[in-house]
């Protein structure tokens, strides 16, 4: 009998789901999960039927409660091990950054440590009212990589980043996260999946090329001026205006009907 994968890929119409599936450990992320992530991202990226991707945790206790610390003794024994661990986990996280489609985090329960890192790598974060956030790096004595800290600071600002790290609290609630700007929406726990699915379906009805262009533009504009790939953005904008979807959008508007976009 084969073991159930700890990272799952599911497709439901225009929505792709990546599910952290280790609920007995509050979906703590193992190295094997990160090794599988690039494969799933490639699958969803090349499937034109998928318009939006959602990350979630299995079970009812957590989104992701950090890294699987039970692996640290074997996988992070010293600096050399740590560098290899960091290489594999970074490749998994970086693969999420290559996704040109909207990426949502559906957060319930614990979103701690590496879970926060995963969530802030998404385009939007929707949390249930029972969600709890924190980065307890200072309790473990580990160093937190500046790339992850930069992403967090771009969302919440330096003062909140310092509060999160200096206190090492893991009980920031959903309203705290909303106030900081860490999440976009907070909904009742019982409504989280339905709300997130409906939100994703609303996005999926929009023109894929426009969504791709908008996502790329935001990602470029947060970079310093000299590092922005403006010719790439010009091409993405031109692709929108040269597309069949643009013609369909204008026609549907004049005919007072919902457009049927094809992503071309």
C-alpha positions in Angstrom: 0.0 0.0 0.0 1.6 3.3 -1.1 2.0 6.2 1.3 -0.3 9.2 0.7 1.8 12.1 -0.6 2.4 14.9 1.9 1.9 17.5 -0.8 -1.2 17.1 -3.0 -2.3 18.6 -6.3 -6.0 18.8 -7.2 -7.8 20.5 -10.1 -11.4 21.7 -9.9 -12.5 23.5 -13.0 -10.4 26.6 -13.4 -8.9 26.3 -9.9 -5.8 24.4 -9.0 -5.2 23.4 -5.4 -1.9 22.7 -3.8 -2.5 21.1 -0.4 0.1 20.7 2.4 -1.0 17.3 3.7 0.6 16.5 7.0 -2.3 17.4 9.4 -0.9 15.3 12.2 2.0 17.8 12.4 -0.1 20.8 11.7 1.1 20.6 8.1 4.7 21.3 9.0 6.6 21.4 5.7 9.1 18.6 5.1 12.0 18.7 2.6 10.1 16.1 0.5 7.2 18.6 0.1 9.6 21.3 -1.2 11.1 18.7 -3.6 7.7 18.0 -5.1 6.6 21.6 -5.3 8.3 22.6 -8.6 6.7 19.7 -10.4 3.2 20.8 -9.3 3.9 24.4 -10.2 5.0 23.4 -13.7 1.9 21.3 -14.1 -0.4 24.2 -13.1 1.5 26.7 -15.1 1.2 24.7 -18.4 -2.4 23.8 -17.9 -4.4 26.5 -19.8 -7.6 25.3 -18.1 -6.3 26.4 -14.7 -6.8 30.2 -14.2 -6.1 30.6 -10.4 -4.2 28.5 -7.9 -4.9 28.2 -4.2 -2.6 27.0 -1.4 -4.1 25.4 1.7 -3.4 23.1 4.6 -5.2 19.8 5.1 -7.3 19.2 8.2 -8.8 21.8 10.5 -5.9 22.9 12.7 -3.4 24.7 10.5 -2.4 26.2 7.2 1.3 25.5 7.8 2.9 25.5 11.2 6.4 26.1 10.0 9.1 23.6 9.0 9.1 20.0 10.1 11.5 20.4 13.0 11.6 16.6 13.4 13.9 16.6 10.3 16.4 19.1 11.7 18.6 16.6 13.5 19.2 14.6 10.3 18.8 17.3 7.7 20.2 20.4 9.4 23.0 19.1 11.6 25.5 21.7 10.7 26.1 24.6 8.3 26.8 22.3 5.3 23.5 20.5 5.9 21.8 23.8 6.4 23.0 25.1 3.0 21.7 22.0 1.2 18.4 22.2 3.1 18.1 25.9 2.2 18.9 25.1 -1.4 16.1 22.6 -1.8 13.5 24.6 0.2 14.4 27.8 -1.6 13.9 26.0 -5.0 10.5 24.9 -3.8 9.5 28.4 -2.6 11.0 30.1 -5.7 9.0 27.8 -8.0 5.8 29.4 -6.6 7.2 32.8 -7.6 7.4 31.6 -11.2 3.6 31.1 -11.4 2.2 33.8 -13.7 -1.4 33.0 -12.6 -3.0 34.5 -9.4 -1.9 32.6 -6.3 -4.0 32.7 -3.2 -3.3 31.5 0.3 -6.4 30.1 2.1 -5.3 30.3 5.8 -7.0 28.7 8.8 -5.6 27.8 12.2 -1.9 28.1 12.6 0.2 30.0 10.1 3.6 30.1 11.8 7.2 30.4 10.9 7.7 29.0 7.4 3.9 29.1 7.0 4.1 32.9 7.1 6.9 32.7 4.5 4.7 30.6 2.2 1.7 32.9 2.7 3.6 36.1 1.9 4.8 34.5 -1.3 1.2 34.4 -2.6 -0.6 37.3 -4.3 -3.4 37.4 -1.8 -4.1 35.9 1.6 -7.6 35.1 2.8 -7.8 34.1 6.5 -10.4 32.6 8.7 -11.2 34.2 12.0 -9.4 31.5 13.9 -6.1 32.0 12.2 -3.0 32.6 14.3 0.3 34.0 13.0 3.8 34.4 14.1 7.5 33.8 13.3 9.2 32.3 16.4 12.7 32.4 15.0 14.1 34.0 18.1 12.8 31.0 20.2 14.9 28.6 18.2 18.0 30.8 17.7 18.0 30.5 14.0 18.7 33.2 11.4 15.8 34.3 9.2 16.8 34.9 5.6 16.7 38.5 4.4 14.7 37.6 1.3 11.8 36.4 3.3 12.1 39.4 5.7 12.1 41.8 2.7 8.9 40.3 1.4 7.3 40.6 4.8 8.5 44.2 5.2 7.0 45.1 1.8 3.7 44.0 3.1 3.6 45.2 6.7 6.4 47.7 7.0 9.5 47.7 9.3 7.8 48.5 12.6 5.6 45.4 12.4 8.4 43.2 11.1 10.4 44.1 14.2 7.4 43.5 16.5 6.9 40.0 14.9 10.5 39.0 15.2 11.4 40.7 18.5 8.4 39.2 20.4 8.5 35.8 18.6 4.8 35.7 19.4 2.7 33.0 17.7 -0.7 34.4 18.7 -1.2 37.3 16.4 -4.8 36.8 15.5 -6.6 37.3 12.2 -7.6 40.9 13.0 -4.0 41.7 14.0 -2.9 40.3 10.6 -5.6 42.4 8.8 -4.5 45.6 10.6 -0.9 45.0 9.7 -1.7 44.3 6.1 -0.5 40.7 6.3 -3.9 39.4 5.0 -6.4 40.8 2.5 -9.6 39.3 4.0 -10.9 37.8 7.2 -14.0 35.6 7.1 -15.7 33.2 9.5 -14.0 29.8 9.7 -17.1 28.0 8.5 -17.2 30.2 5.4 -13.5 30.2 4.5 -13.5 27.6 1.8 -16.6 28.7 0.0 -15.5 32.4 0.2 -12.1 31.6 -1.2 -13.4 29.4 -3.9 -15.9 32.0 -5.0 -13.2 34.7 -4.9 -11.0 32.5 -7.1 -13.9 31.8 -9.5 -14.5 35.6 -9.8 -10.9 36.0 -10.9 -11.0 33.1 -13.2 -13.8 34.7 -15.2 -11.5 37.6 -16.1 -9.0 37.8 -19.0 -6.0 35.7 -18.2 -3.6 37.8 -20.2 -4.7 40.9 -18.3 -4.2 39.1 -15.0 -0.8 38.0 -16.1 0.2 41.5 -17.1 -1.1 43.0 -13.9 0.7 40.5 -11.7 4.0 41.0 -13.6 3.7 44.8 -13.4 3.2 44.8 -9.6 6.1 42.5 -9.2 8.3 44.7 -11.3 7.2 48.0 -9.7 8.3 46.9 -6.2 11.8 46.6 -7.5 14.2 49.6 -7.7 14.0 51.5 -10.9 17.2 50.1 -12.4 16.1 46.5 -11.9 12.7 46.8 -13.6 12.2 44.9 -16.9 10.1 47.5 -18.6 10.4 46.0 -22.2 8.9 42.7 -20.8 6.0 44.7 -19.4 5.5 46.5 -22.7 5.3 43.2 -24.4 2.7 41.8 -21.9 0.6 44.9 -22.4 0.8 44.6 -26.2 -0.2 40.9 -25.9 -3.4 42.0 -24.2 -4.3 44.5 -26.9 -3.4 42.1 -29.7 -5.4 39.3 -28.2 -8.7 37.7 -29.3 -9.8 38.2 -25.6 -9.5 42.0 -26.1 -11.8 41.8 -29.1 -14.2 39.5 -27.1 -14.2 41.8 -24.1 -15.1 44.9 -26.2 -17.8 43.0 -28.1 -19.3 41.5 -24.9 -19.4 45.0 -23.3 -21.3 46.4 -26.2 -23.6 43.4 -26.2 -24.2 43.6 -22.4 -23.1 40.1 -21.8 -20.4 38.3 -19.8 -17.2 37.8 -22.0 -15.9 34.3 -22.6 -12.1 34.6 -22.4 -9.8 32.0 -23.8 -6.4 33.3 -22.7 -5.3 34.1 -26.3 
